[in-house]
Amino acid sequence: MTKTADDIAARIRALAGECGFDAVGFTPAALPDSFRERLMRFLALGRHGEMGWLEARAGERAHPQSLWKDAKSVIMLGMNYGPDHDPMAALEQKSSGVLSVYAHNRDYHDLVKKRLKRAARALAEETGAEVKVFVDTAPVMEKPLAARAGIGWQGKHTNLVSREFGSWLFLGAIFTTLELAPDEAERDHCGTCRNCLDICPTNAFPAPYQLDATRCISYLTIEHQGPIPRELRKAMGNRIYGCDDCLAVCPWNKFAQRARESAFHAREDLSRPLLSELAGLDDAAFRTKFSGSPVKRTGRNRFVRNVLIAIGNSGDERLSDCAETLIEDESPLVRGAAVWALAQLRPGDIEDLRARYHAQEDDAEVRAEWEAAG
């Protein structure tokens, strides 16, 4: 018996559930020009910072069919990664580091892509349609497509918000040659609330629905390759990989649920890791500890830079020994952060420390740290 369009849509939704997805919606493989204009304005203002990949493929990002001209529809899927705790609570434990909820266990890219391929393969076999899958790494504007597919809406913090899952959805896309009846786009339910804007430690939102990534702690701790700008270091607190503040304060999280996928449940050693232990990681130990984790992509030096900023913000002078050990690290990025951390915890000793360690320093950035510290 020939399947109707409704039959195919129902089967896709069933496949999505069988493959572990918690939300699914359909939208045409196109975006209005307004999304391209928003993206180009963001880039023109330089708010993407060092994320050159955003600019390099901006045209493709704004036009889904430029990735695949035969695509007719996009099946947007969401997988819940909701935590079982308040992510803000760990910010009070200054001698521990705080990682974004999504980085508490396995890298979601791998798991989501595997599930997408499974669903797409079944869809192709059952309908004969062509399919392609995308998870974050391709130039796909996933959040606008998800909003148009009815999964959620982009809040004032620019992230997706779901009435069923709050702030905690990983997104993936299946492009297909099938012509699927589009779901109704989700409307904006933010109202007058501005919790996400007001909570941001670094004032990364110039206005509602606008983000300056160069001030965002997630960008600074993950994408930014050089020293953290001095004026933003104090605001980072003990956040060492990403930041969930604007997500965690959203009132729609009252409907959020704990992730059913065990690969997204927090590893005990990553929920509130001690800064003293993280500071001691060499490259090999870093790779071992974060094998299979998204944290691994930052590399040991950038990660330890973040840890040292947190140490400097801890107010715990006992951690100064960890920072002093790293003054002679092979990486100038680490050495500079160590100087700053020591200047916060032992300002009275900075001249003696400079005399002891600074004589052979030939890196301009590290010299600048010593000069600012003294």
N, C-alpha and C positions, 0 to 999 in steps of 0.2 A: 504494500500500500504506500502511495506517495505521501511523504510527510509535508504538512503545511508549514508555513512560516512560523506559526504559533508553536507547532510541534518542535521545530528546530530550536526556537528560542528557549522553550521549556527544557529541552535536552541539554542545551548549553548551560543553563542554570544548574541543572542536576549534576552535570560533569564538574562544574566549578566546586560544588559542595563536596563531591566525591574526592576531589583533588586537594581538599583542605582549605579552599578559599571561603571567606566569610561574607564577601560582598561581590556582586557582579552587576554590570550594567552595560548597555549598548549605546553607541553614538556613531554618527557618520565619521569617516576618515578625513575630516576637515575641521579647521578652526576659523572663526571670524577674524577679519583683519585687526580687530581691536586687540587681540592677544599678541599679534606680531608687533603692533605699535607699542604695547606695554613692554615687551621684551627689548625692543630697540631703544626705548627711553632708558630702561635700566642699564643697558650696556653703554649708551652714550654718556651717562652720568658717572661711569666707572665704578658702579656699585658691585660689579662682579669681581673686583680685585684681580687676583692672580689666576682666576679660573678662565684661562684663555680658551678652553674647549667650548665654553658657552658662546663666545663670540665667533669662533672659527666655523661653527655649523649652525649659526643663528637662523639662516634661511630654511634649512631642513627642519629645524625645531618648530618653526612657526607654521609649517605646511606639512602635515603628516604624509600626504601622498608623494612628497618629494623623496621620502624613504622607499616608497614602493608605489608606483603609479597605478597598479592594478587593485590596490586596497579599496574596498567599498565601505567597510565598517570596522570599528575598533571595539573589541570586547575588553572592557576595563575590569580588572579584578583586584580585590583587596584582601589582605590577610592580617588578621588582628594580632598585634603583639603587645597588648595591654599588660602593664605590670601588676603585681599583686601588692604593691606598696606605694606610698606617696614619694615620688622621685625627689621632692623638695626636702624631705627629712634629712637626707645624707649631707646636705649643705652645711648642717650645723656641726658635723664631726670633722673639724678642721685638720686633723692629722691623717685623715683618710681622703682618697681621691674619689671624685664622682665622674662616672662615665655615663653617657647618654643611654637611656633604656635600651635602645636598639642594638647597642654594642655589648650587652651583658652576656651574650652567648655566641652562637654561630652567625656567620655572615649571611644576612638574609638574601643577598643576591643569588647565592648558590641554591638555596632551598626553593625560593620563589621561582627561579628560572626552571628548575627541574619539574616543579608542579605545573608550570605553564606549558612546558613541552608535552607533558603527559596529557593535559586537557586538549591542547591543540592537535596532538597526534590522533586522539580519539575522534575529535571533531572532523578532521580531514578524512579519516577512514569511514566515518558514518555518512558524510555528506558529499565527499568528493571535492570540497572547497580547498583552495590554497590558503595557507596560514603562515604567519611569521610572528615570533614572540620577542618582546623587548622588556628588559628590566633595568631601568635607571641609567645604564651605561650608554645607551643610544640616545640620539638627540630627539627625544619624545617629550612633549609637554604633558606629563602624566597627570598633574593635578588639574589643569583645565579640562583635559579629556575626561577625567573621573567625575568632575563636577557636572559636565554636560551629559555624562552617562547616569547621573542621578545617585552616585555613591556618596557624595558629600558636597561641601562648598568650600571655597578658599576663604578662610577667615581673615581678619584684619592683620594677622601675622603672616599671611600668604600661604600658610600650610592648610592642608585639607582637614576639615572637621566633619565627622559623621554623627548623625543623630543616634545611631545604634552603638558606635564604638568610640565616640569621642575623638581624641587626637591620635589614636594608635592604629594606623593602618599602613602596611606596606603595600605598594601598588605595583602592578604588572599589567602588560597590555598584550593582547593577541590581535594582530591585524589580519583581516580575512577578506577574501573576494566575495563572501556572502553579503547580500544586502539584507541587513537586519533592521526591523522597525526600531527606531531609537527610543530609549527611555526618556522620560521627562527630566529635564535638567533640575538639579536641586537648587532651591532658592537660598539666599543668604539669611541665616538665622542669628547673626551676631547682634542685631539690634543696637542698643546704645552701649553695650558692654565694651570695655577697653582693657580688661584685665591683662591680656597678653601684651599690649603695648606698654602698660605702666610697669609691669614686672621686669622688663628687660634690663639687665644690669648695666649694659653698655649703650643704651639708647640707640639701638640699631634700626628703629622704625621711624623714619623721617615724618611719616604720616600713615594713617590707616591704609592697609593694603599695599604698603611700600616697604621694602627691605633694603637696607644698605649692608650688604654682606660683609664689607670690609670692617664693620664694627661688631659683627655677630660672633659670639664665642664659638659657635660650631665651626664657622669659617676659620677663625683664628687658630683653633686647636687642631684642625684637621687639614685644611687646604693651604693655609699661609706657611710659606717655607722659611722665612727669616725670623729675626727676633720679634717677639710680640711688642707692639707699640707700647711705650712706657705708660702712657696715659690711660691705657685700658687694662693694665696688669692687675691692679687692685680689685677691679670689678670682676675679674675672673674667679676670685675666691679659690675654691678647691676643685673647680671643674677642669678636668684634665683631658677629656675627649668628648666634645660636643656639649650641648646645653639643652635641657628640656623645659626650662622655666616657662616659656610662652605656651608650650603645649600643656604642661601640668596644671596651669591655673584656669584652663578653659572650663566654664560651668557645664559644658556638655559632657564632660568626663563622668558626670554622675551616672551616665548610662553605660560607661565603659565596662568591659569584662576582662578577666585575666585571659591571656593567650591560651588557646587550647593546644597549640603546637609546642611540645616540650623543648624543641630546639631554641625557642625564644624565652624560656624560663631562665632566670638569672643564675649563672654559675656563682657558687658561694664565694670564690676567690675574686670575683669581679664586681660584686655588689657594693662592697665598701673596702677596697684594697688599701693597705697601709702605704702612705707615701714613702716611708723609710725603706720598704721592700722594693717599691717600684724604682726608686732612685738608683738602686744598686744593679739594675739590669744592664748587662752588656748586650751586644747585638745578638749573640747566640741565645742568651737567656730570654731576651725580648721575643725573638722569633718562636721560641718554644712555647712560651707562656701564651702568646696570642695567635698560635697556629689555628687557622680556621675562623679567626675573628676579623671583623672589619678594621680593628685597631692596627692590625699588622701593616696595613697599607700606608700608614703615616711614617713608618720607619722608626727605629729606636731613637735617633737624635731628636726629632721633633717631639716625640712622646715624652722623653726625659726633660726636654725644655719645658713642656707643660707641667710636668711634675714639680720642677724646680720653682715655677711661678706659684704653684699651690703651696709649696714649702715656705716660700717667702711670705705668703699670705696667712700662714697657719698661726703665727704668734707663738709657736712652740720652739723655744731656743734649742731644745734637745735635737731637733732636726737639722741644726746648723752644721753638725758634723757631716751629714750626708751631702750638704751643699759644698762644704770645703773639700771633700774628697773629689768632687767633680770639677774643681777649678783647674785641674790639670788633665781633664778629659781630652781625647783626641779631637773632638768636634768643637770648633769655635762657637757654634750655636749653643751647645751645652755649657761651655765655659762662661759665656756671657750671662746666661740665665743663672748660673751658680753665683756669679758675682752679685747680681741683683738680689738673689735670695739672702745671701749673707748680709748685704747692706740693710735688709729689712729686719733680720733677726739679731745681728750683732753690729749695729752701726758704730759703736765705740771702738770696735776692733778693726775697722776697715782700712785704716792707714797702715797698721802693722801687717795685715793680710796682703795689702797691695805691695808693700815692700818685699814681702816673702815670695809672692807669686808673679808679680807683674814685670819683673826685669826682662824676661825673655819673650814677652807677649808681642807678637808681630801682626795680629789681626786687628784691623781698624774698628770693627764692631765691638770687640772685647775691650779694646782700649777705651772706647767711648763709654762702655759700662763702668769701668773703673773710675773714669773721670766724673761721671754722673753720681756714682756712689760716694766719692770723696768730697 
